[in-house]
Amino acid sequence: MRRIALAVLVTLALVFTVLPAWAGSYLDRAALLLDEARKEGDMLQPRTFDKELVLVVKALAEARARVGSKMEVPAAVTKAHPHLLLVLANYERAASAAEDGNFKKFMEHLNAARDEDRNFRAILKELGYALPDVNTKK
């Protein structure tokens, strides 16, 4: 009986210490993708007339959307991942709208990306996770 109780305790301890590690890499990757997308969107907003900047931001947004769609997603956070994809897709669409010179569409997609970012973070919080701060130095 003691062996069974000890085995259960060890198993529970491992599950609760390893669970954050499974989602940790995903959370780091998601935080990096979101932070860079937000920075570029914020920088591009007052500069949508700068065609070279728009092309750079668009290329980076497309790459981020591709990476996001191919990411390995831990089972613990699968409920939140579609919202990450929507964030990245909206930043990509915002850059495309800027390239077309459509500021109204640019702002619609930029705002949609920001809304989905909040949704993503809220769902992660509901699941017991939070994105790490990519600006902190260790």
N, C-alpha and C positions, 0 to 999 in steps of 0.2 A: 504494500500500500504506500509506503514511504517513497519507494522508487517511482511509482506512478505520479505521486504528488510532486516530486522533485522534477521529473521529466516535464510535467505540465508547466511548472514554474519556469524552467529553463526555456521551454518553447515560447511561452508568453513573453518572456524577457527578450528573446531574440526577435520575435515578431514586432514588438514595439520599438526596438532599437534599429531594426533593419528597414522598417516601413518608410521612415523619412528619407533614408538613403536611396530607396528605389525612386522616389519622386524628386529627390534632390537635383539630379542632373537635368531632368526635364525642367524643373523650376529655374535653374540657372540659365538654361538655353532660352526659355520663354522670356525671362527677365531681360536678357540681352537683346533679343529680337524686338521686344516691345519698347525698350528704352531707346534704341537706335531709330526705330520707326517714328516714335514720338518726337525725338530731336529733329529729325529731318522734316517732318510735317510742320513743326513749329518754325523751322528756319525757312521753309519754302513759302509759308503763308504770305508774308509780306513781299516775296520775291518771285511770284509766279511768272513775271515778265522775263526773268533770266532763263533763257532757253537752255543754256549749257548746264546750269544748276538743275533745271527740271529733268534733263536727260540723265544726269548722274543719279538723282533721287529716284527716278523711275526705274533705272537699272537695278539699283539696290533694293527697291521695294519688290520688284519681280523676283529677285534672288531670295529675299526673305520669305516671300509667299511660297516659293518652291521648297525651300528648306522646311518651313512649317508643315507643309503637307506630307513630307517624307519623314518627319520626326517619329522616333519611337515614343509611344505614350504609355506610361505606366497605368495599370488598371485603376489605381487609386484616383487618378485625375482625368479619366476619359470623359467624364461629364463636362469638364471645362474646356477641353481642347477645341471643340468646334467654334467656341467664341474667340480663341486665339487665332484660328484660321480666318474668321470674319474680320478681326482687327487688321490682319496683314493684307487681306484682300481689299479692304476699304482704303488702306494707305496706298496700295497699288492703283486702285481706281482713281484716287485723288490725284496721284502723279500723272496719270493718263489724261485726266480732265485739265490739269495745268498745262500739259503739253498741247492740248487742243485749244488752249486759251479760254476755257470755260470756267471762270472763277466761281460762279454759282455752284456748279457741279463739284468743283474742287472742295468747296466749303461743306457741301452736303456729305461727301465721303469722308472728309476729315472729321466732322462731327460724329458721323456714324462709327468711325474707327475709335474715337474717344469713348463713345457710349459702350461699345463692345468691350473695350479695355476695362471699363468699370465693371461690366457684367462678368468678365473673365475673373477678375480679382475677387469679386463677391462670391462667385461659385467656389473658387479655391478656398476662400475663408470658410465657407459653409462646409467644405470637405476637410477642414482642419489644416490647411496649408497657407503659406504666404510666399510671395515672390521675394527673393533676396534683393537687397539694395545694391545695384551694380556700381554705385558711386562710392561705396565705402572701401577704404583701403585696409587690408589686413596686415 
